[in-house]
Amino acid sequence: MAILRNLTRRIFIIVNVIVVFLFLLACTNPFLHPNTWWFISLLGLIFPLLLVLLILFLLFWLFFAKRHWAILSLITLIIGWQNIHAFFAFNMLSSFNHQKADSALRVITWNVRRFDEFTSRKPGDHRIKMLDFLKEQNGDVLCLQEFFESHNAKEFATNIPFIQKELNYPYYFFSYDYRRYDDMYESGVIIFSKFPITDSLQIHYKTKDNIKATESLIGVDLNVNGKTVRVFTTHLQSVLFSNKEFRDLEIIKNVQDSTIEASKSIVKKLKRAYGFRGGQADIVRQQLDKSPFPAIICGDFNDVPNSYTYFHIRGDLQDAFIKKGFGVGRSYVHISPTLRIDYIFADKKFTVLQSEKFNLPYSDHHPVIADLQLPSKTE
């Protein structure tokens, strides 16, 4: 019996050490460019699992075995605090007041998936509900990814004129990233504003072999009651999972016979996407550093908080959800319940008043909203 107990304890120690090693390796992601270290970037996807295992080991050693082994997990959690705090917002008493303060700038970001026009059984059904939601929020700035504009009113309603008139956003800047061959449809990222746009910029990302599923980085300078604020939005490289890859994920989950082959397909696409996003994150960071005005960057980054993309773009900016939200803040509805890939980052000259992620069934992403207190003066 003593031999079995000692063997079990040794197995627990070995597994604990392995989890600690993988967790610490995942915590190096902010410092390692995914072009080279893509295999370590993969650990960011299982960071939540590693975190839970560490906490379980900590509790196990504290209450059921030799307590001194709990120190290993405890020290590891302390070392990884920066990554833990990026993953989980601890504001338990947070709430969202739909009544916006007069001095606040309300920013909304949402990947609207072309207003679900091509996936809904009834085109237009989800679109109206999404636009109604946006109108109810009374935002000042809308940053929308996978925005869809139609020039064929017989098939799809036009969105830009509707949002300008019915939602009261007279100013906008659209990237026009993709256009159908007959110019009947266009899509890309767009910024709508209730404040005048005084300047704008657009940067197209370059990818090998013209691989799609990425949209431009765009930015606008807004005259907000006499103060200039620069707002960016972007949609970084998607993994481009096809229906086949989603089936492969199910194979992996169910540990079927073809798990190894399915895993190879998934890892190949993840490797490619990590490399592209790393370069795109570098471009975004360069533009943020060049901004002479207090900046806000938001959008669909297609990467988790424990990634090079997240930390490199965030820099010394504030993550609005981490400042005022609570929980994991899942913003993507597929694959995992822990995927937060849509963000609002703000210059430290702003005060983050509140932030919320809303669970809506209309797109494969959830909208994120933040109220920011304007700085007393801008330079």
VEXDREN-2710 file (C-alpha; in Angstrom, 1 decimal):
% VEXDREN-2710
k/r/px/py/pz
1/MET/0.0/0.0/0.0
2/ALA/2.9/2.4/0.9
3/ILE/4.5/1.6/-2.5
4/LEU/1.3/2.4/-4.4
5/ARG/0.9/5.6/-2.4
6/ASN/4.5/6.7/-3.2
7/LEU/4.1/5.8/-6.8
8/THR/0.9/7.9/-7.1
9/ARG/2.6/10.8/-5.4
10/ARG/5.5/10.7/-7.8
11/ILE/3.2/10.6/-10.8
12/PHE/1.4/13.7/-9.4
13/ILE/4.7/15.5/-8.9
14/ILE/5.9/14.6/-12.5
15/VAL/2.6/15.8/-14.0
16/ASN/2.6/18.9/-11.9
17/VAL/6.2/19.8/-13.1
18/ILE/5.1/19.2/-16.7
19/VAL/2.1/21.5/-16.3
20/VAL/4.3/24.2/-14.6
21/PHE/6.8/23.9/-17.5
22/LEU/4.1/24.3/-20.2
23/PHE/2.4/27.1/-18.3
24/LEU/5.6/29.1/-18.0
25/LEU/6.4/28.4/-21.7
26/ALA/3.0/29.8/-22.6
27/CYS/3.7/32.9/-20.6
28/THR/6.7/33.7/-22.8
29/ASN/4.4/34.3/-25.8
30/PRO/4.3/38.1/-25.4
31/PHE/8.1/38.1/-26.0
32/LEU/8.4/35.6/-28.8
33/HIS/7.5/36.5/-32.4
34/PRO/5.2/33.8/-33.8
35/ASN/7.0/33.9/-37.2
36/THR/9.7/31.9/-35.5
37/TRP/8.1/30.6/-32.3
38/TRP/4.7/29.5/-33.7
39/PHE/4.8/26.2/-31.8
40/ILE/4.9/28.1/-28.5
41/SER/2.1/30.3/-29.7
42/LEU/-0.1/27.1/-29.8
43/LEU/0.2/26.9/-26.0
44/GLY/-1.8/30.1/-25.8
45/LEU/-4.8/28.2/-26.9
46/ILE/-4.5/25.8/-23.9
47/PHE/-3.5/28.5/-21.4
48/PRO/-7.0/28.3/-19.7
49/LEU/-6.6/24.5/-19.2
50/LEU/-3.0/24.9/-17.9
51/LEU/-4.3/27.6/-15.5
52/VAL/-7.1/25.4/-14.1
53/LEU/-4.7/22.4/-13.7
54/LEU/-2.2/24.6/-11.8
55/ILE/-5.0/25.8/-9.4
56/LEU/-6.2/22.2/-8.9
57/PHE/-2.6/21.1/-8.1
58/LEU/-2.3/24.0/-5.7
59/LEU/-5.4/22.9/-3.8
60/PHE/-4.5/19.2/-4.0
61/TRP/-1.2/19.7/-2.3
62/LEU/-2.6/22.1/0.3
63/PHE/-5.5/20.0/1.4
64/PHE/-4.7/16.4/0.5
65/ALA/-1.0/15.8/0.4
66/LYS/2.4/17.3/1.4
67/ARG/1.9/21.1/1.5
68/HIS/5.4/22.1/0.5
69/TRP/4.7/21.0/-3.1
70/ALA/2.0/23.6/-3.3
71/ILE/4.7/26.2/-3.4
72/LEU/5.6/25.1/-6.9
73/SER/2.2/26.0/-8.3
74/LEU/1.9/29.1/-6.2
75/ILE/5.2/30.6/-7.4
76/THR/4.3/29.7/-11.0
77/LEU/0.9/31.5/-10.7
78/ILE/2.7/34.6/-9.3
79/ILE/5.2/34.5/-12.2
80/GLY/2.4/34.2/-14.7
81/TRP/0.2/36.9/-13.2
82/GLN/0.5/39.3/-16.1
83/ASN/-0.9/36.6/-18.4
84/ILE/-3.6/35.5/-15.9
85/HIS/-4.8/39.1/-15.6
86/ALA/-4.9/39.5/-19.4
87/PHE/-7.0/36.4/-19.6
88/PHE/-9.5/37.1/-16.7
89/ALA/-11.1/40.3/-15.6
90/PHE/-11.5/40.4/-11.8
91/ASN/-14.1/43.2/-11.4
92/MET/-16.8/41.2/-9.7
93/LEU/-19.0/44.1/-8.9
94/SER/-18.9/45.5/-12.5
95/SER/-22.1/46.5/-14.2
96/PHE/-23.0/48.3/-17.4
97/ASN/-25.2/51.4/-17.4
98/HIS/-26.9/51.8/-20.7
99/GLN/-27.3/55.5/-20.0
100/LYS/-24.1/57.0/-21.3
101/ALA/-22.5/59.8/-19.3
102/ASP/-22.5/63.2/-21.2
103/SER/-18.8/63.5/-21.1
104/ALA/-18.1/59.8/-22.2
105/LEU/-17.1/58.6/-25.6
106/ARG/-18.9/55.3/-26.2
107/VAL/-17.0/53.0/-28.6
108/ILE/-18.5/49.8/-30.0
109/THR/-16.6/47.1/-31.9
110/TRP/-18.3/44.1/-33.6
111/ASN/-17.4/41.6/-36.3
112/VAL/-20.9/41.5/-37.9
113/ARG/-20.1/38.7/-40.3
114/ARG/-21.7/40.6/-43.2
115/PHE/-24.8/41.0/-41.1
116/ASP/-25.3/37.3/-41.4
117/GLU/-26.8/37.9/-44.9
118/PHE/-25.1/34.8/-46.4
119/THR/-25.6/32.4/-43.5
120/SER/-29.1/33.2/-42.1
121/ARG/-32.0/31.2/-43.6
122/LYS/-33.8/34.5/-44.0
123/PRO/-31.5/37.2/-45.4
124/GLY/-32.1/40.5/-43.6
125/ASP/-33.7/38.8/-40.5
126/HIS/-30.6/39.1/-38.3
127/ARG/-29.5/42.4/-40.0
128/ILE/-32.4/44.3/-38.6
129/LYS/-32.0/42.9/-35.1
130/MET/-28.3/43.8/-35.2
131/LEU/-28.9/47.3/-36.4
132/ASP/-31.6/47.8/-33.7
133/PHE/-29.2/46.7/-31.1
134/LEU/-26.6/49.2/-32.3
135/LYS/-29.2/52.0/-32.3
136/GLU/-30.2/51.2/-28.7
137/GLN/-26.6/51.5/-27.5
138/ASN/-26.3/55.1/-28.5
139/GLY/-22.6/54.8/-29.3
140/ASP/-20.4/57.6/-30.6
141/VAL/-18.1/55.5/-32.6
142/LEU/-18.9/52.2/-34.4
143/CYS/-16.0/50.0/-35.5
144/LEU/-17.4/47.1/-37.5
145/GLN/-15.4/44.2/-39.1
146/GLU/-16.7/42.1/-42.0
147/PHE/-19.0/45.0/-42.8
148/PHE/-21.1/44.3/-45.9
149/GLU/-22.4/46.9/-48.4
150/SER/-24.7/46.1/-51.2
151/HIS/-25.3/48.0/-54.5
152/ASN/-28.1/45.5/-55.4
153/ALA/-31.1/46.7/-53.5
154/LYS/-33.3/44.0/-55.0
155/GLU/-31.3/41.3/-53.2
156/PHE/-29.8/43.0/-50.1
157/ALA/-30.6/46.3/-48.4
158/THR/-27.8/49.0/-48.4
159/ASN/-26.3/49.5/-45.0
160/ILE/-24.2/52.7/-45.1
161/PRO/-27.1/55.1/-45.9
162/PHE/-29.3/53.4/-43.4
163/ILE/-26.7/53.7/-40.6
164/GLN/-26.0/57.3/-41.5
165/LYS/-29.7/58.3/-41.4
166/GLU/-31.5/55.9/-39.0
167/LEU/-28.7/55.4/-36.5
168/ASN/-27.4/59.0/-36.8
169/TYR/-23.8/58.4/-37.8
170/PRO/-23.2/61.0/-40.5
171/TYR/-19.4/60.3/-40.8
172/TYR/-17.7/57.1/-41.9
173/PHE/-14.6/55.7/-43.4
174/PHE/-14.7/52.3/-45.2
175/SER/-11.8/50.1/-46.3
176/TYR/-13.5/48.4/-49.3
177/ASP/-11.2/45.4/-48.9
178/TYR/-13.2/43.0/-51.0
179/ARG/-15.4/43.6/-54.0
180/ARG/-17.4/41.3/-56.1
181/TYR/-16.4/41.1/-59.8
182/ASP/-19.5/43.1/-60.9
183/ASP/-19.2/45.7/-58.1
184/MET/-22.5/44.7/-56.6
185/TYR/-21.2/43.9/-53.2
186/GLU/-18.3/45.2/-51.1
187/SER/-16.9/44.3/-47.6
188/GLY/-14.2/45.3/-45.2
189/VAL/-13.8/47.2/-42.0
190/ILE/-15.6/50.5/-41.4
191/ILE/-15.6/53.3/-38.7
192/PHE/-18.9/55.3/-38.2
193/SER/-18.8/58.4/-36.1
194/LYS/-21.1/61.0/-34.8
195/PHE/-18.2/63.4/-34.7
196/PRO/-16.5/64.9/-37.7
197/ILE/-13.6/63.0/-39.3
198/THR/-10.8/65.3/-40.0
199/ASP/-8.3/62.8/-41.4
200/SER/-8.0/59.1/-42.3
201/LEU/-5.5/56.4/-43.2
202/GLN/-5.6/52.9/-44.5
203/ILE/-3.0/50.2/-44.6
204/HIS/-3.5/46.9/-46.6
205/TYR/-1.8/43.9/-45.1
206/LYS/0.2/41.7/-47.5
207/THR/0.0/37.9/-47.3
208/LYS/1.6/35.2/-49.3
209/ASP/-0.3/33.9/-52.2
210/ASN/-3.0/36.6/-51.7
211/ILE/-4.6/34.5/-48.9
212/LYS/-7.8/36.2/-47.7
213/ALA/-9.6/36.4/-44.4
214/THR/-7.8/39.6/-43.3
215/GLU/-9.0/43.2/-43.7
216/SER/-7.2/46.5/-43.6
217/LEU/-6.0/48.6/-40.7
218/ILE/-7.9/51.9/-40.9
219/GLY/-7.7/55.0/-38.7
220/VAL/-9.6/58.2/-38.4
221/ASP/-9.0/61.5/-36.6
222/LEU/-12.1/62.7/-34.8
223/ASN/-12.9/66.2/-33.7
224/VAL/-14.6/65.4/-30.4
225/ASN/-15.9/68.7/-29.1
226/GLY/-12.7/70.5/-30.1
227/LYS/-10.3/67.7/-29.1
228/THR/-8.6/65.3/-31.6
229/VAL/-8.8/61.6/-31.0
230/ARG/-7.4/58.9/-33.3
231/VAL/-9.5/55.7/-33.6
232/PHE/-8.2/52.6/-35.3
233/THR/-9.9/49.4/-36.2
234/THR/-8.7/46.2/-38.0
235/HIS/-9.4/42.6/-38.6
236/LEU/-6.3/40.5/-38.4
237/GLN/-5.6/37.2/-40.2
238/SER/-8.1/34.5/-39.6
239/VAL/-7.1/30.8/-39.3
240/LEU/-9.4/30.1/-42.3
241/PHE/-10.9/27.0/-40.9
242/SER/-13.1/25.3/-43.4
243/ASN/-16.0/23.0/-42.7
244/LYS/-13.4/20.2/-42.9
245/GLU/-11.3/21.7/-40.2
246/PHE/-14.3/22.2/-37.9
247/ARG/-15.0/18.5/-38.5
248/ASP/-11.4/17.7/-37.7
249/LEU/-11.8/19.6/-34.3
250/GLU/-14.7/17.3/-33.5
251/ILE/-12.5/14.3/-34.4
252/ILE/-9.8/15.5/-32.0
253/LYS/-12.3/16.2/-29.2
254/ASN/-13.8/12.7/-29.6
255/VAL/-10.3/11.0/-29.9
256/GLN/-11.2/9.1/-33.0
257/ASP/-8.9/6.9/-35.1
258/SER/-8.0/9.8/-37.5
259/THR/-7.0/12.2/-34.7
260/ILE/-3.3/12.5/-35.8
261/GLU/-4.2/13.3/-39.4
262/ALA/-6.8/15.8/-38.3
263/SER/-4.4/17.4/-35.9
264/LYS/-1.8/17.9/-38.7
265/SER/-4.4/19.9/-40.8
266/ILE/-5.3/22.1/-37.8
267/VAL/-1.7/22.8/-36.8
268/LYS/-0.7/23.7/-40.4
269/LYS/-3.3/26.4/-40.6
270/LEU/-2.6/27.7/-37.1
271/LYS/1.1/28.0/-37.9
272/ARG/0.3/30.0/-41.1
273/ALA/-2.1/32.3/-39.3
274/TYR/0.2/33.0/-36.4
275/GLY/3.0/34.0/-38.7
276/PHE/0.7/36.4/-40.6
277/ARG/-0.8/37.9/-37.5
278/GLY/2.6/38.5/-35.9
279/GLY/3.6/40.7/-38.9
280/GLN/0.3/42.5/-38.9
281/ALA/0.6/43.2/-35.2
282/ASP/4.0/44.8/-35.8
283/ILE/2.3/47.1/-38.4
284/VAL/-0.5/48.1/-36.0
285/ARG/2.1/48.8/-33.3
286/GLN/4.0/51.1/-35.6
287/GLN/0.9/53.1/-36.4
288/LEU/0.0/53.4/-32.8
289/ASP/3.4/54.7/-31.9
290/LYS/3.2/57.3/-34.7
291/SER/-0.1/58.7/-33.4
292/PRO/0.3/62.3/-32.2
293/PHE/-3.1/62.1/-30.6
294/PRO/-4.6/59.9/-27.8
295/ALA/-5.4/56.6/-29.6
296/ILE/-8.0/53.9/-29.4
297/ILE/-7.5/50.6/-31.3
298/CYS/-10.3/48.0/-31.5
299/GLY/-11.4/45.1/-33.6
300/ASP/-11.2/41.4/-34.3
301/PHE/-7.5/40.5/-33.6
302/ASN/-8.2/36.7/-34.1
303/ASP/-5.9/35.9/-31.2
304/VAL/-6.2/35.2/-27.5
305/PRO/-5.0/37.4/-24.6
306/ASN/-2.0/35.1/-24.0
307/SER/-0.4/35.9/-27.4
308/TYR/2.2/38.0/-29.0
309/THR/-0.5/39.8/-31.0
310/TYR/-2.4/40.8/-27.9
311/PHE/0.5/42.1/-25.9
312/HIS/2.4/43.7/-28.8
313/ILE/-0.7/45.7/-29.9
314/ARG/-1.8/46.5/-26.4
315/GLY/1.7/47.8/-25.3
316/ASP/1.0/50.3/-22.5
317/LEU/-2.6/50.9/-23.6
318/GLN/-5.6/49.9/-21.4
319/ASP/-7.7/46.9/-22.2
320/ALA/-11.2/48.2/-21.5
321/PHE/-12.7/44.8/-20.6
322/ILE/-9.9/44.0/-18.2
323/LYS/-10.2/47.4/-16.6
324/LYS/-14.0/47.2/-16.0
325/GLY/-15.4/43.9/-17.1
326/PHE/-15.6/40.5/-15.3
327/GLY/-14.7/37.0/-16.3
328/VAL/-13.2/35.6/-19.5
329/GLY/-15.2/37.8/-21.8
330/ARG/-15.6/35.2/-24.6
331/SER/-16.3/37.1/-27.8
332/TYR/-16.1/34.2/-30.4
333/VAL/-18.8/31.6/-30.3
334/HIS/-17.1/28.6/-31.8
335/ILE/-14.4/26.1/-30.8
336/SER/-13.9/27.1/-27.1
337/PRO/-15.8/28.9/-24.4
338/THR/-12.7/30.9/-23.5
339/LEU/-11.9/32.6/-26.8
340/ARG/-11.7/36.4/-26.3
341/ILE/-10.4/37.8/-29.6
342/ASP/-12.3/41.1/-29.9
343/TYR/-10.8/44.1/-28.0
344/ILE/-11.0/47.8/-27.2
345/PHE/-7.6/49.3/-26.2
346/ALA/-7.4/52.9/-25.1
347/ASP/-4.6/55.4/-24.4
348/LYS/-3.9/55.9/-20.7
349/LYS/-5.0/59.5/-21.1
350/PHE/-8.5/58.1/-21.2
351/THR/-10.4/56.9/-18.1
352/VAL/-12.3/53.7/-18.8
353/LEU/-15.7/54.2/-17.2
354/GLN/-17.3/50.9/-18.1
355/SER/-17.0/48.0/-20.5
356/GLU/-19.2/45.1/-21.4
357/LYS/-19.4/42.2/-23.9
358/PHE/-23.0/41.3/-25.0
359/ASN/-24.0/37.8/-25.8
360/LEU/-26.0/38.0/-29.0
361/PRO/-26.9/35.1/-31.4
362/TYR/-26.7/37.0/-34.7
363/SER/-23.0/36.8/-35.6
364/ASP/-20.2/34.4/-34.8
365/HIS/-18.7/37.3/-32.7
366/HIS/-20.2/39.2/-29.8
367/PRO/-20.1/43.0/-29.6
368/VAL/-17.8/44.8/-27.1
369/ILE/-18.6/48.2/-25.8
370/ALA/-16.6/50.7/-23.7
371/ASP/-17.3/54.1/-22.3
372/LEU/-14.2/56.3/-22.2
373/GLN/-13.8/59.5/-20.3
374/LEU/-12.2/62.1/-22.6
375/PRO/-8.9/63.5/-21.4
376/SER/-9.0/67.1/-20.2
377/LYS/-6.9/68.1/-23.1
378/THR/-5.1/66.6/-26.0
379/GLU/-1.9/67.5/-27.6
END
